[in-house]
Amino acid sequence: MARKVEYLCHTCGFSYTSVDQIFWIDENEQVIVKPLVMSASSESSNAPVKGFFTNYYCYECKKFINKFIIYKKSSDLDDEKIIHILEQYNENSKIIQFDDVFQKCLKCGAELPSKADYSFALDVDGEFHIGEDDYDFSKGKDFKFAGIYHGYYCSNCKKQINKFVITENNANLNDSQIKEILEDHTNDLTIFIRSDYDICPDCGEEIYYLDQNSTCPNCRRDRLHISDHIVVD
């Protein structure tokens, strides 16, 4: 089911409609974007590449940015080919992101399957927690930083890769500080990425998903308000 939400600015009359959408690349290498309904899910089931599609807004550039998040891909299409196909979809600027579970070996470049997935957190007392069944990883402000861990192993290089996706950084630690802490608690190769916000590919400023808390992109004086909300199946 897809949510369809209509927003309205009461000050200037600007309106915007948000719909949950998915995309896929078919066997002819065509990009298709449709609402997340049962018929679209069925139609995309055998697609070599598929994922989520959404629009963000850049207040600096005054335009929408397409974002593609890929969560399934065939080995017949390499990453560079997928990016090239998606770049041809339309004239809008784009962010193309492979889901965090995808990872290539840092030594030989082989694509690796995820072997383990856990929540992790560094609490306010400096204790590091990962994958503990009896620990509450939803405590929010009790963490200095937190996120999701993905573990990989390259059988070619006999190397472990530890990938930490940072989703909360309440202590505002910089990259070097986070990396130093993570390396104290892991073995072999450690990498991490930040996933708490997106940057406009054109101007480098932060971009935003428009909702009822967003400043109107037209007048910049009022917030958007929900004028209608339905669920489409």
C-alpha positions as CSV (number, residue, x, y, z in Angstrom):
1,M,0.0,0.0,0.0
2,A,1.1,3.5,-0.8
3,R,0.5,6.6,1.3
4,K,-0.6,9.7,-0.7
5,V,-0.4,12.9,1.3
6,E,-1.3,16.3,-0.1
7,Y,0.3,19.4,1.5
8,L,-0.9,23.0,1.3
9,C,0.6,26.3,2.4
10,H,-2.1,28.5,3.9
11,T,-0.2,31.7,3.2
12,C,0.6,31.4,-0.5
13,G,-1.4,28.5,-1.7
14,F,1.5,26.3,-2.7
15,S,0.5,22.6,-2.9
16,Y,2.6,19.5,-3.0
17,T,1.7,15.8,-3.2
18,S,3.9,13.1,-1.7
19,V,3.4,9.4,-2.7
20,D,5.3,6.3,-1.5
21,Q,7.1,5.1,-4.6
22,I,9.3,2.3,-5.9
23,F,11.4,2.0,-9.0
24,W,12.9,-0.8,-11.0
25,I,15.1,-1.3,-14.1
26,D,13.5,-3.8,-16.5
27,E,15.1,-6.3,-18.8
28,N,15.2,-3.6,-21.5
29,E,17.2,-1.3,-19.1
30,Q,14.3,1.1,-18.8
31,V,13.7,2.9,-15.5
32,I,10.1,2.6,-14.2
33,V,8.8,4.6,-11.2
34,K,5.4,3.8,-9.7
35,P,3.5,4.1,-6.4
36,L,4.1,1.3,-4.0
37,V,1.0,-0.7,-4.6
38,M,0.4,-4.4,-5.1
39,S,0.3,-4.3,-8.9
40,A,3.6,-2.4,-9.0
41,S,5.3,-4.8,-6.5
42,S,4.1,-7.7,-8.6
43,E,5.3,-6.1,-11.9
44,S,8.7,-5.4,-10.4
45,S,9.2,-8.8,-8.8
46,N,11.6,-10.2,-11.5
47,A,13.3,-7.0,-12.3
48,P,17.1,-7.2,-12.3
49,V,17.3,-3.9,-10.2
50,K,14.8,-2.3,-7.9
51,G,14.5,-0.1,-4.9
52,F,12.8,2.9,-3.4
53,F,12.3,6.3,-5.1
54,T,11.6,9.6,-3.4
55,N,12.0,13.3,-3.9
56,Y,14.0,15.7,-1.7
57,Y,14.0,19.5,-1.9
58,C,17.0,21.8,-2.0
59,Y,16.0,25.2,-0.6
60,E,19.3,26.7,-1.9
61,C,18.8,25.5,-5.5
62,K,15.0,25.8,-5.3
63,K,14.4,22.5,-6.9
64,F,13.6,18.8,-6.2
65,I,16.2,16.1,-6.2
66,N,15.5,12.5,-7.2
67,K,16.8,9.9,-4.8
68,F,17.1,6.2,-5.8
69,I,17.9,3.7,-3.0
70,I,18.8,0.3,-4.5
71,Y,18.0,-2.8,-2.4
72,K,18.1,-5.5,-5.1
73,K,20.5,-5.9,-8.0
74,S,21.5,-8.6,-10.4
75,S,25.1,-9.6,-10.8
76,D,24.6,-9.1,-14.6
77,L,24.6,-5.3,-14.1
78,D,27.6,-3.8,-12.3
79,D,27.3,-0.6,-10.2
80,E,28.6,1.7,-12.8
81,K,26.1,0.4,-15.4
82,I,23.2,0.8,-12.9
83,I,24.3,4.4,-12.1
84,H,24.5,5.2,-15.9
85,I,21.0,3.9,-16.5
86,L,19.5,5.8,-13.6
87,E,21.3,9.1,-14.6
88,Q,19.4,8.9,-17.9
89,Y,15.9,8.8,-16.2
90,N,15.2,12.5,-16.4
91,E,16.8,15.9,-16.3
92,N,16.6,16.3,-12.5
93,S,19.7,16.1,-10.3
94,K,19.9,12.7,-8.6
95,I,21.3,10.9,-5.6
96,I,21.9,7.2,-6.3
97,Q,22.5,5.1,-3.1
98,F,23.1,1.4,-2.8
99,D,21.5,0.0,0.3
100,D,23.8,-0.4,3.3
101,V,23.9,-4.2,3.0
102,F,25.9,-3.9,-0.2
103,Q,29.6,-3.9,0.2
104,K,32.7,-4.6,-1.9
105,C,36.0,-5.9,-0.5
106,L,38.4,-3.1,0.2
107,K,41.3,-5.2,-1.0
108,C,40.2,-7.1,-4.2
109,G,36.9,-5.4,-5.1
110,A,34.8,-8.5,-4.9
111,E,31.1,-8.0,-4.0
112,L,30.4,-9.5,-0.6
113,P,27.2,-10.7,1.0
114,S,26.4,-9.6,4.5
115,K,27.1,-12.2,7.1
116,A,25.8,-10.5,10.2
117,D,23.6,-7.5,11.0
118,Y,23.3,-6.0,14.5
119,S,22.3,-2.8,16.3
120,F,25.2,-1.0,18.1
121,A,25.5,2.0,20.4
122,L,28.1,3.8,22.5
123,D,26.2,4.9,25.6
124,V,26.8,8.1,27.7
125,D,29.0,6.2,30.1
126,G,31.4,5.2,27.2
127,E,30.3,1.6,27.1
128,F,30.1,0.0,23.7
129,H,27.2,-2.3,22.9
130,I,26.6,-4.5,19.8
131,G,24.0,-7.2,19.1
132,E,23.0,-7.7,22.8
133,D,19.6,-9.3,23.0
134,D,18.9,-7.9,26.5
135,Y,20.0,-4.3,25.7
136,D,17.6,-1.5,24.6
137,F,19.0,0.0,21.4
138,S,16.0,2.5,21.2
139,K,17.0,4.7,24.1
140,G,17.9,7.6,21.9
141,K,19.5,10.4,23.9
142,D,21.2,7.8,26.2
143,F,23.7,7.2,23.3
144,K,26.7,9.2,22.2
145,F,26.2,7.6,18.8
146,A,24.4,4.5,17.5
147,G,23.5,2.7,14.3
148,I,23.5,-0.6,12.4
149,Y,26.5,-2.9,12.0
150,H,26.9,-5.1,8.9
151,G,29.6,-7.8,8.9
152,Y,31.3,-9.1,5.7
153,Y,34.0,-11.7,5.0
154,C,36.1,-11.9,1.8
155,S,37.1,-15.5,1.2
156,N,39.6,-14.4,-1.5
157,C,41.5,-12.1,0.9
158,K,40.7,-13.9,4.1
159,K,39.6,-10.5,5.5
160,Q,36.8,-9.3,7.7
161,I,35.1,-6.0,6.9
162,N,33.1,-4.3,9.7
163,K,30.7,-1.7,8.4
164,F,29.0,0.7,10.8
165,V,26.1,2.8,9.5
166,I,25.8,5.8,11.9
167,T,22.2,6.8,12.4
168,E,22.5,8.9,15.6
169,N,25.3,11.1,16.7
170,N,24.0,12.9,19.7
171,A,27.6,13.7,20.9
172,N,28.4,15.4,17.6
173,L,31.6,13.5,17.3
174,N,33.7,14.0,14.2
175,D,34.6,11.2,11.8
176,S,38.1,10.7,13.3
177,Q,36.7,10.3,16.8
178,I,34.0,7.8,15.7
179,K,36.5,5.8,13.7
180,E,39.0,5.7,16.7
181,I,36.2,4.4,19.0
182,L,35.0,1.8,16.5
183,E,38.5,0.5,15.8
184,D,39.0,-0.1,19.6
185,H,36.1,-2.5,19.5
186,T,36.6,-4.4,16.2
187,N,39.2,-6.5,14.5
188,D,40.7,-6.3,11.0
189,L,39.3,-3.8,8.5
190,T,36.8,-1.3,9.8
191,I,34.7,1.1,7.7
192,F,31.8,3.3,8.5
193,I,29.4,5.7,6.8
194,R,27.2,8.5,7.9
195,S,23.5,8.2,6.9
196,D,21.7,10.9,8.9
197,Y,21.2,13.4,6.1
198,D,21.6,13.9,2.4
199,I,23.5,16.6,0.5
200,C,22.5,18.3,-2.7
201,P,24.7,17.1,-5.5
202,D,24.7,20.6,-7.1
203,C,25.3,23.0,-4.3
204,G,26.5,20.8,-1.3
205,E,23.8,22.1,1.1
206,E,21.5,19.8,3.1
207,I,18.3,18.7,1.3
208,Y,15.0,17.8,2.9
209,Y,12.0,15.5,2.6
210,L,8.9,17.8,2.5
211,D,6.3,17.1,5.2
212,Q,3.9,18.9,7.5
213,N,6.9,20.3,9.5
214,S,8.6,21.8,6.4
215,T,8.9,25.4,5.5
216,C,6.9,26.2,2.4
217,P,9.5,26.2,-0.5
218,N,7.5,28.9,-2.3
219,C,7.0,31.7,0.2
220,R,9.3,30.6,3.0
221,R,7.0,32.2,5.5
222,D,4.6,29.4,6.6
223,R,4.8,25.7,7.1
224,L,3.2,23.1,5.0
225,H,-0.1,21.6,6.3
226,I,-1.7,18.3,5.4
227,S,-4.8,18.9,3.3
228,D,-5.6,15.3,2.4
229,H,-4.2,11.9,3.3
230,I,-5.3,8.6,1.7
231,V,-3.9,5.1,1.3
232,V,-3.8,3.6,-2.2
233,D,-3.7,-0.2,-2.8
